[in-house]
């Protein structure tokens, strides 16, 4: 058996990192640009001023009480009332994101063997690129609030549908490689939120109008997604990539040949064929029996994370900085084996973060007391919370495909991606209840 080639210059590792970044970057760009989207859903300035000043319905003259109170007029100008579409935007956006994500990740785990991997990954990246290009163009086009709301939700559905196919296919591809090659995908996904936030900060810091800043922001996303697409197309040219993909294909073909030989034998072939039938085509049920602990573990990791972040953590108020900008920064801030019982225990232990964050200085609150009011408590809890999320999720995604046979690895990776998405959806649904209970 020939020794595997080296990953020269860590090229495959870096491409997997870029693809991981491209997987979650689109959704993070949409979430970070909430200010732009909601601004397009508000009433025109002229209509808002007319509504604020108003006419006296009995006399037909302007409302003198508002005009005579400069403080009231200034407050209304600084904080205009939110329209109905603006108020519903975040909730509808979450629904339009999580349902397609869950549905298409499930479909990918079941049907991935019927659609070539190159079409699933390259096609998804190309579709996401086109959606972002349209989003950038639409910045310059006027829409009525209801039309803009509808178009935006349709784009979010498309983004998350193709993102689900991309994520499931990518984890399936990484499953064919050594376990360490799942880590760059997780790292790239972890960087996606930070990258989107930095891109938005740079866009706003440019001093341009909101429209121009948004245009540059979405063009930046187009460039990154295009880079991810070109990186993926370059993968087949790398010897390290060809070795592991062709090796797994050869092993699968070898198993199929052995199965056919067994089926052609005499009376004893029935038993032998029965034992090896499962090697011909991966069975989702058989794979789940091998990885269910890790699948449920990664589901619980993200259910806890999304359940409490950002629905509860975003409302934690600083007790040191008062009304300064420090509050905004507060918001942005021994390895077990694959068969070790320690991993699911560590995952279950993260449930403690739910009451810990809820007992911080979350405002407004209605039921629970504030027991951890000082900022130091919140910062320390958030650091452990963030590190444990990345660490445990990476271990689950790395170990899952390694608990099955080689020819089942890609399907196992897709199944793990489905349970990751299931955790996101459950966390998003659970977050509403957690916030109400505070």
N, C-alpha and C positions, 0 to 999 in steps of 0.2 A: 504493500500500500504506500503510495507516494505521500510525502509530507505536504501539508497544506502550504500554499505560498503565503508570503507576508503581505499585509495590507500596507503597501508602499505609501509613505507620507500620510498614513491614516486616512487615505482618500475615501474609502467606503464609509468609515466611521463619520467623517465630516459630512458626507452626502446624506447619511441617515439623520444626522443632526439637523441639516438644512430641511430635510423632508419632515422631520418632527416639528420644526418651527413653522413650516408651511401648513401643517395639519390644523393647528389651533390658532394660528395668526389671523385668519379671516374672521372667525367669531370674536376674537379679542378686539380686533379693529372696529367691529360693529358695536361692541359693548362700550368701548372707550369713547366712541364718537356720539354717545347718547345726547350730549349737549347740542351737537349740530342737528341731529334728527328732530329733537323736541323743539328746537328753535324754528324749524320749517313747519311745524304743526301748529304754531301759535297763530292768533289772529293778526292781520296786518296792523302795523303801528297806528295808522289813521283810525281804524275801526276801534282799536283798544282805547285810544285817547278819547274818542267820542263816547265810548261806553263808560269810561271812568268819569268824565266831566258830566255827561248826560244832560238832558233837558228836563226842566220842571214840567211834569205832565199837565199841571194845571195852568201854568202861565206861558209855557213855550220858551222860557228863558233858560240860559245855562244854570246849572246847579251852583249857586253862589257859595254854599257852605264848603264845597270841595275847593273852589278857587280861592277862597279866603284863608284856607289852611295850608300854608306852604309845606309844612311837615308831612301832611297827608298826601299832598300832590307828589312830593319827592319820593315818599315810600311807595306810592303806586307806580311811579316811573321806574324805580329800582327793582321792584318785585311785582311784575304784572301778574294778574291772576292766570292760572293754568287752564288751558282749554280741556275739554273732555278727552280729546285725542291724546293730549300730552299726559294726562293723568293715567290713561290706560296703556301707554306705550310700553313701559317696562314689563308689565304682566303679560301682555299679548306677545311681546318679543320673546319672553322666556318660553311661553307655550309653543310658539312657532319654531323655536330652536330645539327644544328637548324632544318633542314628539317625532319629527323627522330623524333626529339623531338616533333615537332608540330604534325606530322602525327600520331604517336603512342599515344600521349596524347588524341587526338581526338578520335581515335579508342577505347581507354580505356573508355572514357566518354560515348560512345554509346554501347559498347559490354560488359561492366564490369559485368552485371548481368548474362551473359551466361558462364563466367569462374569463378570458385571458387576463392575467395579472397586469400586463402592460396597459391594456385598455382601461382597467379599473383605476390604476394609479395615474397614468398620464392623462386619461380622459377627465378624471375628477379635477386634476390641477388645471387643465385647460378650461374647464367649465367655470371654476372658481375665478380664474383670471378674467374671463369675459364678464362675470357678474361684477367684479370690482371695477373693471373698465367702464361698464355701464353706470356704476355708482358715481364714478368720477365725472362722467359726462353729465349725469343728471344734476350735479351740483350747479351747473350753469343753466339749467332749464327750469322755468317756473311751473309749479304744479299747485293745484288747490290742495289744502291740508288733507282732505279725505283721500284724494288720488295719491298724494305722496305717502300717506300712511299705508295704503293698500299695496303700492309698489314696493315699499320698504319691507313689508312683511313677506311678500312673495320672494324677494331677494334673500331674506333670512332663511326661508324654507329651503331654497335652492342651495345656499351656502352650507347649511347644516346637513342636507341630504348628501351632497357630494363630499362634504367633510367626513361624514360617517363612513362612506365607501372608502375614502382615502385612508382613514385611520385604521379601519379593520384590515384592509389590504396590506398596509404598511407593517402592522404588527405580525401579520401572517408571513410576510417576506422576511422580517427580522428573525422569525422563529427558525428559519433554515440556517442561520448563522450561529456562531458561539453566543452563549448567554449574554456576554458583555455588549453585544451589538443591539440589545434592546434599550440599554441605558442612554445612548445618544438621542434616540427618539423621545424618550421621556424628558431628557434635558432640554431638547429643542422645544417641546411643548411647554415646559416650565418657563422658558425664556420668552415665549410668545406674548404673555401678558405684560412683561416688563418692556419688551420691544415696542408694543403698541402704545403703552403709556409714554415712553420716551419720544416716540414719533409724534404723539399728540402734543406733548410739552414743547417740542421743537417747532411744531406748526403754529402753536399759539404764541410762542416767544418771538416769532418772526415779525410780529407787529402788523401782519396783514389782516384784512377783513376776514370775518369768519368764513365767508364763502371761499375766498382764495386759500385760506388755511386748510379747509376741508378738502379742496381739490388736490393740493399738494400731499395731504395725508393719505388719500385713497390712491394716488399715483404711486406713493411709496409702497403701499401694499401690493399693487400690481407688479412692481419691480421684484419684490421678494418672492411672490408666487411664481413669477416667470423664471427666476433664478432656481427655485426648487424644481420646476419642470425640466429645465435644461440639465440640472444636476442628475435627475433620475435618468434622463435619456443617455447620459454619459456612463452610467453604471455598467452596462454590458461590455464596455471596452476595457474594464479593469479585470485583471487575472484573478484576483482574490474573490471578486463577485462571481465570476464564471465558475470558479472551482466549487463553491458551496452550492450554487443553484444547480449545476450539472450533476454534482455528486448526489444530491437528494433526488433528482430526477432518475438517475441511474439505479439508485436503491429501490425506488418505487417500481421501476420497470422490472428489476430483478425479482421483487416480491410477486409481481404479476406473473412472471414466467414460472416461478415455483408453484404458484397456485394452479396454473394451467396444466403443469406436469402432474400434479397430484390428482387433478380431476380426470386425467386420462388413464390413471392406474386402475387396477382391478378392484376387488371387493373392499380392500383396505383403504381405498382412496376416499371413501365417503367420510371416514373419521378424520383422515389427514386433511381433506379439503375443508371440513367443518372447522378444524383448528386454525386453518390459514385463511379462511374466507374473509376474516375481518381485515386481512392485510391488503385485500384487493382494493377496497374503497373505504376511506375513513368513515367510521360511524360516529355521529355526534353524540349518541347516547353513551357509547363505550368511552369516548374521549372525556365526556363530562364525569364519568365514574372515576377517572384518574385525576382530574384537576378541579373537582368541585370545591374543595377547601380553598384553594388559591383563587378560584373564580369568585366565590362569595367574599373572600377577604378583600380583593380589589374593589368589589362592589361596595362593601362597608366603608372602606377608606374614603372613597369619593362621596358616598352618601353623607358621612359625617362632615366632610370638608365643605361641600356645597350647602348642606343643611344649615350650617352656622355662618358661613362666609359667602357673600358679604351681607346677608340679610340682617344679621345681628351685629357682627363686628363693625360694620360701617356706621352704626349708630352709637358706638362707644365715644364718649366725650372726654377730652383731656381735662384733668383737674389742675394741671400746672399752667398750661398756656392760656387758658381762658378763651378769648376769641381770636387768638393769633393763628397763624397758618400752621402751627405745629400739629394741630388736629388733623390736617390733611395728610401729613407725613405718617401719623400713627396708622392711618388706613393702609398706606402702601408698604408698609414694612413686613462593636461585637456582632457580626453578621450571622444570622441564623441560616441553616442549610435549607435546601428545597423541600425536605421531608420533615423538617423540625416542627414540633408543636408550638415552639416559641413564636413563630411568625403569626399565626392566627391569634395567639394570646395578645401579642403586641398590637395587632389591628383592633381587637375588641377593647383593649385598654384606652384607645383614642376616644371612646364614648365619653370619657371624663371631661373632654373639652366642651361638650355641650353645656353642662351646668356651670363650668368655670367661666366661659364667656358670658353666659346669661347673668352671672353674678357680678360682672364688671359694671362700669358706669355707663350702661346703655340708656340712652334717653331719646324719646320719652319712654317711661315704663309704667306698668299698672299693677302688677301682682307681686313680683319678687323683690326682695330687699337688695340693696347694693352692699356687698361684703368685700369686694375687691376694687375699691374706688381709685386707688393711686395708679398713676400711669405705669409705674414699674411693673405692677402685676400684669397689666395688659400686654406690655412689650415682651416680657418673659414668656407668657403663655403663647403669644403669637409666634415667637421664634421656634419654640418646641413644636407647636402645631404645624407650622410650615415645613420644618425639616422632616418631621415624622411622616407627613403626607408624601413628600417626594421619595423618601427612603423606602417606606413600606410599599408604596405603589410600584416603584421600580423593581423591588424584589419579587413581588407577585407576578408582574408582567414578564420578568426574566425567567423565573422558575416554571411557570405554567407550561409553556411549550416543551420544556425539557423533561417533563414527567410522562411524556407519551413517546411512541415509536417515531422514527424519523419521518415516515410517510404521513404521519398524522400531525406533524408539527405546524404546518401552515393553517390547518383547520383549527388547531388548538389556539394559535395566535389570534385568529378571527373571533373565536368564542370568548377569549379573554377580553378582547376589545369590546364585545357586546356587553359583558358584565361591567366593564368600566363605564360604558355609556348608561347602563341601567342604574349604576350608582349615582351618576350625575342627575338623571331624571328623578330618582327617588329623593335625592337631596334637595333638588329644586322644589319638589312638591312639599316636602317636609319643612322647608324653610319658612313657609307661611305660618305654620302652626307654632314653630319655635319663637318666631317674632311676636306672635300674639300672646304667648305665655309669659313674656318678660314683664 
